[in-house]
């Protein structure tokens, strides 16, 4: 999967942490579970993943990708 860093940075700049909403030119957008599924191609069926089972530093990965 190729990442469009310009698009990612544009979305990050429009994100409001306090309200969990993107403030865009055409209005506000709240991401839903369906939006996340379409963007990440993650499956939502099966057993949930809980706990601290990460074998990588998830915060460092997020910083690197964003």
TAUR-V898106 format. One record per residue. BURIAL is + if it has 9 or more other C-alpha atoms within 8 Angstrom, else -. Layout:
burial:BURIAL
burial:BURIAL
//
This chain:
burial:-
burial:-
burial:-
burial:-
burial:-
burial:-
burial:-
burial:+
burial:+
burial:-
burial:+
burial:-
burial:-
burial:+
burial:+
burial:+
burial:-
burial:-
burial:-
burial:-
burial:+
burial:+
burial:+
burial:-
burial:-
burial:-
burial:-
burial:-
burial:-
burial:-
burial:-
burial:-
burial:-
burial:-
burial:-
burial:+
burial:+
burial:-
burial:-
burial:-
burial:-
burial:-
burial:-
burial:-
burial:-
burial:-
burial:-
burial:-
burial:-
burial:-
burial:-
burial:-
burial:-
burial:-
burial:-
burial:-
burial:-
burial:-
burial:-
burial:-
burial:+
burial:-
burial:-
burial:-
burial:-
burial:-
//
